[in-house]
Structure formats: structure tokens, C-alpha cells
């Protein structure tokens, strides 16, 4: 039987190897260490430029057909289900902001008063530069995607939808076969450079704190969701959570909401929600309801901003949370798909640089399976709410 290391395992190995080499090489030969780090800094420059080029294509390729497909639904159930899913995602984002902005500033300030670029050495630069300008800005891509999606839904276009479905598949292949496999190398280069500059200890300590905080937030969000669902259905919320537990643990292994649909559907029906509602909402929520992933993205992004000494304002951050709820509809169905869909708003609305996005991806991927598990478990609670709301 062929042994295969998963994506999270490869990222852990990449970080550990980068830290070890970053500490060892300078003690052997400073000049060789600098050249070695610069080689990977060059790879990061090329990869980061390619990622920036692909981001507008990801937005168009996933949002446009996603909106068009939603527009195909009819009846009030689609509207109610979508509204509940979006509301749950936004509430999760706001909850994550409040908690992260309360606890992270003090913790990160105690770890170090310096930003990521303030280590013992200057960060290594790329050996050369290549410009890869995106074909359009992130905001232009968002506007175009909404225009195309709403337009296709309104005219019930089959030809355009078929084209964008295939374009969607093409971009998903780029993510699955190019971006995701190269991510561990990219993260290796980032952590190698941070170790070389002497900042890796701070970053890893923040990683650990944020990871624990996210797990607690996701558990809190599930408790809130099932408390509301239990109140609406007059059932014990902890019984409902226990019923949905198999879906949670299945998603931990698959890292895919879509792959967990059969288990989520079976367990949602065991909660007492009707077959009519669960059969419609569970497959839909696998695409549009990502409260767990939203908690991860918001918490990690605040951590990265604070590590770089940048201010975090709720007034400025709230529009990002609202946009993130929309972007989750566009999340590709691959491990790490949610954070890939969020790259656009991170750069355009929060001003993330390439190195900040790389840190963001590393933080997110370490926690991806737990976010997915929270997503699918929360689907059961939202299905119960929709069931009670649509009963006549």
C-alpha cells in the first residue's frame, strides 16, 4: 500500500524543515545560507506573482456560475435557506472579530513589539524580478462576476452557463494541481526567510495561540447555532449536536463539505428535520454555509495584521466580513478552497501583501479540517431552522 502524506502533513514538514535549516545554515556558512534563502525568496516571488494573476480568474470562475446556479432555484425555501446561511456566516465573522480583537493584541504585544520584518537580519530578496500583472483588479473581477452571474440567472442562459461551468472546472484544476501542491514549497520559503531574520519564534507562538482560540470559537459557534435550532424545534441542543457528531468527524478526515454530504444528510434527518428540507438544504449549505471557515479566516487575518503592526478597526473590517460571506459562495471544493477564495478581499480590502497572504494561508491550512467540520456540523442546525421556518 502506497503511503501518501496529506497537505497538512506536507505543510508541517515544510515549516519544521524551514526552521531547522534557517537555524543551521547560518552557523555553517553565512554566505551560502543567504544564497540558499534568496533562491527560495525567488520562488516565492514567482509563485506570489502567479497567485495574484490567478485571483481575479478565481473570483470570476467561481462567483459567476455560483450566483447563476442559485438563481435557478425557485420558491421561498431557497431565499430563506440562503438568508440563514449568509446570516450564520456573517455572525461567525463578527464573533471571531470581537474575540480575536479582544485577546490577540495583548498576546502578540507581549510576544514581541517588533513587526515581522524587524528581525536580527534583513529579509533575503529575490535573485531577480518578474512582473505578472493581473488582467484586472480584484474589485473589477467582483463586479464582473456579479454582473455575469445575475445576468445568466435572469435570462436563463444555458450556453454562457455551460462555458462558465467549464471555466470553473479549469480554475479548480489550476488550484488543485498547481497552487495547492506548490503551497508547501511557498510556505517553506516564507518560514525559511523568517527564521533567517530571527522572527520565526514569535510567529510560531502566535500560530499556537490562534489555533487554540479558533477551535474554542468554532465550538462556541456550534453551541450558539444548536441552541437557536433547539429552541425553534423544542429539542435539547446537546442531543442535536451529538446526533450531528458523525458528520463532524467525517469532515475532519475528508476536509471536504461536498464529500461529507451523505453523512451530513443522514444525520440531519435523524435530528427530526424533514426529508424535503434536508434533501434541498444540505447539498446547498455545503457550498454556501461556511461559518467555521469564516471564523478561521477572520481570526487568522487579524493575527497577521497585528503581527505586522497594522491597526484593526471594526468599522473598516465589517465590510470585509460582509464580502467574505459572499466570497464563501465562491469557495472551490478543494482543501484550502475557502482561503483561496478570500485572497482577493484580503489584498483589496485589508491591504495584505504577498508575504502576509502566505502567512495567512499557512495559518489557515493548519486548521482547515476543523473549519470544514464546523461548517458541515452547522449545516444541520441551519437545516432545522429552515425546516421550522418553512412549515405551514
C-alpha positions in Angstrom: 0.0 0.0 0.0 1.4 3.3 -1.1 1.9 5.8 1.8 0.7 9.4 1.0 1.3 12.4 3.1 -1.6 14.8 3.2 -1.5 18.5 2.6 -1.4 19.5 6.2 1.4 17.0 6.8 3.4 18.4 4.0 2.9 22.0 5.4 4.0 20.8 8.9 7.1 19.2 7.3 7.8 22.4 5.3 7.6 24.6 8.4 9.8 22.3 10.5 12.4 21.9 7.7 12.5 25.7 7.1 13.0 26.4 10.8 15.7 23.7 11.1 17.6 24.8 8.0 17.2 28.5 8.8 18.9 28.0 12.2 21.5 25.5 11.0 22.8 27.0 7.7 24.0 30.4 9.0 26.1 28.7 11.7 27.8 26.7 8.9 28.3 29.4 6.3 26.6 32.8 6.3 27.2 33.5 2.6 25.8 30.1 1.5 22.8 30.5 3.8 22.0 33.9 2.3 22.1 32.5 -1.3 20.0 29.5 -0.3 17.4 31.7 1.3 17.4 34.0 -1.8 16.7 31.0 -4.1 13.5 30.3 -2.2 12.7 34.0 -2.0 12.9 34.0 -5.8 10.5 31.1 -5.9 8.1 32.9 -3.6 8.3 36.0 -5.8 7.3 33.9 -8.9 4.6 32.0 -7.0 3.2 35.1 -5.4 3.0 36.9 -8.7 1.2 33.9 -10.3 -1.2 33.8 -7.4 -2.0 37.5 -7.8 -2.6 36.8 -11.5 -5.0 33.9 -10.9 -7.0 35.6 -8.1 -9.3 37.6 -10.5 -9.9 34.4 -12.5 -10.8 32.5 -9.4 -13.4 35.2 -8.5 -15.0 35.2 -12.0 -14.7 31.4 -12.3 -16.5 30.6 -9.1 -18.8 33.6 -8.3 -20.4 34.0 -11.7 -21.6 30.4 -12.1 -22.3 30.1 -8.4 -24.8 33.1 -8.5 -26.3 31.8 -11.7 -26.9 28.4 -10.2 -28.5 29.9 -7.1 -30.7 31.9 -9.4 -32.1 28.7 -10.9 -33.9 27.8 -7.6 -37.5 28.7 -7.0 -39.8 29.2 -4.1 -39.2 30.8 -0.7 -37.2 27.9 0.6 -34.1 28.9 -1.5 -34.4 32.5 -0.3 -34.8 31.5 3.4 -32.0 28.9 3.3 -29.6 31.3 1.6 -30.5 34.1 4.1 -30.0 31.8 7.1 -26.7 30.5 5.7 -25.4 34.0 4.9 -26.5 35.4 8.3 -24.8 32.5 10.1 -21.6 33.2 8.2 -21.6 36.9 9.0 -22.4 36.3 12.7 -19.5 33.9 12.8 -17.2 36.5 11.3 -18.3 39.2 13.8 -17.9 36.8 16.7 -14.4 35.9 15.5 -13.5 39.6 15.1 -14.7 40.5 18.7 -12.9 37.7 20.3 -9.7 38.0 18.2 -9.5 41.7 18.6 -10.0 41.3 22.4 -7.3 38.7 23.1 -4.8 38.8 20.2 -3.4 42.4 20.6 -2.3 41.8 24.2 -0.8 38.4 23.4 1.0 39.4 20.3 2.2 42.6 22.0 3.7 40.5 24.8 5.4 38.1 22.4 7.2 40.9 20.6 6.9 44.6 20.0 8.5 44.2 16.6 6.8 43.6 13.2 7.7 40.6 11.0 10.3 42.5 9.1 12.2 43.6 12.2 14.5 40.6 12.9 18.2 40.2 13.5 19.0 40.2 9.8 17.4 41.9 6.8 14.9 39.7 4.9 16.5 38.0 1.9 15.4 39.3 -1.5 14.7 37.5 -4.8 17.6 37.0 -7.2 15.6 38.7 -10.0 12.1 40.1 -10.5 9.3 39.1 -12.9 6.2 41.2 -13.3 2.9 39.2 -13.5 0.2 41.9 -13.6 -3.4 40.5 -13.2 -5.7 41.1 -16.2 -8.0 43.2 -13.9 -8.2 44.4 -10.4 -10.0 42.3 -7.7 -12.9 44.8 -7.4 -13.3 44.8 -11.2 -13.4 41.0 -11.1 -16.0 41.0 -8.4 -18.3 43.5 -10.2 -17.9 41.5 -13.5 -18.7 38.2 -11.7 -21.8 39.6 -10.1 -22.9 41.1 -13.4 -22.4 37.9 -15.3 -24.0 35.7 -12.6 -27.1 37.8 -12.1 -27.4 38.2 -15.9 -27.1 34.5 -16.6 -29.8 33.8 -14.0 -32.1 36.4 -15.2 -32.0 35.4 -18.9 -31.7 31.6 -18.0 -28.7 31.4 -20.3 -27.6 27.8 -20.9 -24.8 28.5 -23.3 -23.0 31.0 -21.1 -23.5 28.9 -18.0 -22.0 25.9 -19.7 -19.0 28.0 -20.6 -18.5 29.2 -17.1 -19.1 25.8 -15.6 -16.1 24.6 -17.7 -14.1 27.7 -16.8 -14.9 26.9 -13.2 -13.6 23.4 -13.7 -10.4 24.7 -15.4 -9.7 27.2 -12.5 -10.4 24.4 -9.9 -7.8 22.3 -11.7 -5.3 25.1 -11.5 -5.9 25.3 -7.8 -5.8 21.5 -7.3 -2.8 20.7 -9.5 -0.7 23.8 -9.4 -1.4 26.1 -6.5 -2.1 23.6 -3.7 0.8 21.3 -4.5 3.2 24.2 -4.6 1.9 25.8 -1.3 4.2 23.7 1.0 7.3 25.0 -1.0 6.0 28.6 -0.8 5.4 28.3 2.9 8.8 26.7 3.3 10.4 29.7 1.6 8.4 32.1 3.8 9.4 30.4 7.1 13.0 29.9 5.9 13.2 33.7 5.4 11.6 34.4 8.8 14.0 32.0 10.5 16.9 33.7 8.7 15.7 37.1 10.0 15.2 35.8 13.5 11.4 36.3 13.7 10.1 32.7 13.5 9.8 32.1 17.3 7.2 34.9 17.5 5.3 33.7 14.5 5.1 30.1 15.7 3.9 31.1 19.2 1.2 33.2 17.6 0.3 30.2 15.4 -0.3 28.0 18.5 -2.4 30.7 20.3 -4.5 31.4 17.3 -5.1 27.7 16.6 -6.4 27.1 20.1 -8.6 30.2 20.0 -10.1 29.2 16.7 -11.1 25.7 18.0 -12.8 27.3 21.0 -14.6 29.8 18.8 -15.8 27.1 16.5 -17.2 25.1 19.4 -18.9 28.3 20.7 -20.4 29.0 17.3 -21.8 25.4 17.1 -23.3 25.8 20.5 -25.0 29.1 19.5 -26.3 27.5 16.3 -27.7 24.5 18.1 -29.1 26.5 21.0 -31.2 28.5 18.5 -32.1 25.4 16.5 -33.1 23.6 19.7 -35.2 26.5 20.8 -37.0 26.6 17.5 -37.5 22.8 17.4 -38.1 22.4 21.1 -35.3 19.8 21.3 -32.2 19.5 23.5 -29.4 21.3 21.7 -26.7 19.0 23.0 -28.7 16.0 21.8 -28.8 17.6 18.4 -25.0 18.3 18.5 -24.4 14.6 19.5 -26.6 13.5 16.6 -24.5 15.5 14.1 -21.2 14.4 15.6 -20.6 11.7 12.9 -20.7 14.4 10.2 -18.1 16.4 12.2 -15.6 13.6 12.4 -16.2 12.5 8.8 -15.4 16.1 7.7 -12.2 16.0 9.8 -11.0 13.2 7.6 -12.2 14.3 4.2 -11.5 18.0 4.6 -14.4 18.5 2.1 -18.0 19.6 2.8 -19.1 18.1 -0.5 -17.6 14.6 0.2 -19.3 14.6 3.6 -22.8 15.4 2.2 -24.1 11.8 2.5 -23.2 11.6 6.2 -24.4 15.2 6.9 -27.8 14.4 5.2 -28.3 11.2 7.1 -27.6 12.8 10.5 -29.6 15.9 9.7 -32.6 13.7 9.1 -32.0 12.0 12.4 -32.4 15.4 14.2 -36.0 15.4 13.1 -35.8 17.9 10.2 -38.0 16.9 7.3 -36.7 14.9 4.2 -38.0 17.7 2.0 -35.9 20.4 3.7 -32.7 18.4 4.3 -32.7 17.0 0.8 -32.7 20.6 -0.6 -30.6 22.5 2.0 -27.8 20.1 3.0 -26.3 20.0 -0.6 -26.8 23.8 -0.9 -25.2 24.5 2.5 -22.1 22.5 1.5 -21.5 25.4 -0.9 -22.9 28.5 0.7 -22.6 28.0 4.5 -19.0 28.2 5.8 -19.2 29.6 9.3 -16.3 27.6 10.5 -14.0 28.6 7.7 -15.1 32.3 8.2 -14.0 32.1 11.9 -10.6 30.8 10.8 -10.1 33.4 8.1 -11.2 36.3 10.3 -9.1 35.2 13.3 -6.0 34.4 11.2 -6.2 37.7 9.2 -6.4 39.7 12.5 -3.4 37.8 13.8 -1.4 38.5 10.6 -2.4 42.2 10.7 -1.3 42.6 14.3 2.0 40.7 13.7 2.8 43.3 11.1 1.9 46.2 13.4 -1.2 47.2 11.4 -4.3 48.6 13.0 -7.6 46.7 13.2 -10.8 48.7 13.1 -14.3 47.2 13.3 -15.7 49.9 11.0 -13.1 49.1 8.3 -13.3 45.3 9.0 -17.1 44.9 8.9 -17.3 45.4 5.1 -14.7 42.7 4.7 -16.8 40.3 6.8 -19.9 41.0 4.6 -17.9 40.5 1.5 -16.3 37.3 2.9 -19.8 35.9 3.4 -20.4 36.3 -0.4 -16.9 35.0 -1.3 -17.6 31.8 0.6 -20.2 31.0 -2.0 -17.3 31.0 -4.5 -15.0 28.8 -2.4 -13.6 26.0 -4.5 -14.4 22.5 -3.2 -10.8 21.6 -2.5 -8.7 21.6 0.7 -7.9 25.3 1.4 -10.5 26.4 -1.1 -12.1 29.0 1.3 -8.8 30.8 1.9 -8.1 30.8 -1.8 -11.4 32.5 -2.5 -10.7 35.0 0.3 -7.3 36.1 -1.2 -8.9 38.8 -3.3 -10.7 40.7 -0.5 -7.7 40.2 1.8 -5.5 42.0 -0.6 -8.0 44.6 -1.9 -9.9 45.4 1.3 -7.3 44.7 4.1 -4.2 45.5 2.1 -2.4 42.2 2.6 1.0 41.9 0.9 2.3 38.6 -0.7 4.2 37.6 2.5 1.1 38.4 4.6 -1.1 36.2 2.3 1.5 33.4 2.6 1.3 33.6 6.4 -2.5 33.7 6.2 -2.6 30.5 4.0 -0.2 28.7 6.4 -2.3 29.6 9.4 -5.5 28.6 7.6 -4.3 25.3 6.2 -3.1 24.1 9.6 -6.7 24.4 10.8 -8.6 23.7 7.6 -10.1 20.3 8.5 -11.6 21.7 11.8 -13.1 24.6 9.9 -14.7 22.2 7.4 -16.0 20.0 10.2 -17.6 23.1 11.8 -19.2 24.0 8.5 -20.9 20.7 7.9 -22.0 20.3 11.6 -23.5 23.8 11.5 -25.4 22.8 8.3 -27.6 20.5 10.4 -28.5 23.4 12.7 -29.4 25.7 9.9 -31.4 23.0 8.2 -33.5 22.6 11.4 -34.1 26.4 11.4 -35.2 26.4 7.8 -37.5 23.4 8.4 -39.3 25.2 11.3 -39.5 28.4 9.3 -41.0 26.9 6.2 -43.5 24.7 7.9 -47.1 25.7 7.1 
